[in-house]
Amino acid sequence: MIEVKDVYFTYPNGIGALKGVSITIQNGDFVAIMGQNGAGKTTLVKHFNGLLKPTKGKVLVDGVNTRDISVARLARKVGFVFQNPDHQLFCETVEDETSFALKNFGYKPNIIERRVTWALNLLSLTQYRKTSPFMLSGGERKRVALASVLASDPKIVILDEPTIGQDHQQKEKLRQFITQLRAQKKTVVIVTHDVEFVAECNPRVVLMTEGKIVADGRANKILTNYNLVTKASLVPPQVTQIFMKLSDLGLPTNVIDVYEARKVFLNSLEGS
């Protein structure tokens, strides 16, 4: 679905944000791109929908070079939710915001109505349908931006720091929704610092530092590697930190969530 081939990107101010990045993301993959501020995470995903073009190298989305297609056309395939929702909200009501892309794409009114209703209900926004998005909290505006993207049913969904401003309940809804997207064979890419959220989801993790990819693998392999995560200015999940301290008791150190922890403890009790 996405191929990044030896991509370099330099901003007009001379800062080199990507330095020889190569990555392949298959249809239906769930990928979390992680790393410290300035690692190049957001710069990389902005290449996936053509907002940025490589200084060197190339990016293919569904087999098409992003240099050869407009951002508007890519938007039909790639939905992008920005870290700051105010960068993409501009309509007078939540309903108008959610239906904007669908109207531009030429969908029939009955389809627009059905998709808007579905997206608002999914993200607990129905009561704000006629409300200005700018009257909502930061977390609610984030969900409005997400609803506007999901309503258009893109093949690829990119979420930049989706858990910022969300409480535990909303994070759990987001996790469940990502599971639904994967069941529909959607490709999901998130940029995040939230190691606890990633630990619960256990996706493929791409770890970046200084414009380069330094690790690529399952979350339970990457986030339990203390040297890797600290190099990227992250910390292992809390459960992992506990198991690291208990390693002298013969317990594994690659546990990243409470469900796996429970299984390990039960197995340990059964064996004792």
Phi, psi and omega in degrees: 000318179228129175233122176248120187242105174047055186271130169245143174218129178238127178288160180306333179280003176093357180284123177275107186270330177233138186226084177074044183276130174228133180200145174239129178241120183277161175301129179088359178292151170240112187236132173252120178262120188232162179153173182288168175302136180084007182285341180107010185298305182292323176302317180297310185289337175291344173283340184286335178244014174081004177298327174238146177246141182300141169291325178210148183093189180212157179234127177248131176240117184054037176085359183251131177292128183295343176289340187257010183218146182282159176299323180298318179288322177295332182297338176290333181258329187240114175263131186236122176252115184288158177300316177260107184299336181294346178283349182227002177259133181207353183277166186283332180227162177298321179298314180296321180296316184289331183266353188303307182295321181299319178295318179296327179281353175085023179289153178288151184306320183292326177290318178301314180300316182294316183289321179296314179300317179298313184293318181292321178294318181301322185256020176056046182240005185304320183292344181258013188308317183261011182268148173292133179299336183279357174267357184265167177288169180299317179295321179292320177297325177299319180289328176296316178299319178294318179299320181295329178281314184293329181299331181275359172057055180286158177288326184240131178240122179247125182240116180265111182050060186290340185268353179296129179082003180255138176279178184301319181297316180291325176297320179293322176296321178297317179299316179295323180291320176300322176299319177296317179300318180294323178296333178270009179067024175283152174265125184240127177235124176241145170254124186202153170257356190280088184294328181292319178295315179297321179299320180291330182272330182050055177276186167287133180248129173249116185259129183239144169216136174051043174080010181230153173274124183250348177200149182208115180177185179296151182301322182288350174264318185282312187285349176260005176266098188303318181296320180294309186292324179290327176298328179268014179059034174246174174234148177299157175304155184300320179298318179298318180299322178296314182292330175298322180287339181261008184298333179295342180270005179089008179278149181290156180255001183258034177264128185239350179219166186293332181291317176293323179298316179300317180297317180297315181295319179296317178296322179295320180292321180295329182275351183269000000 
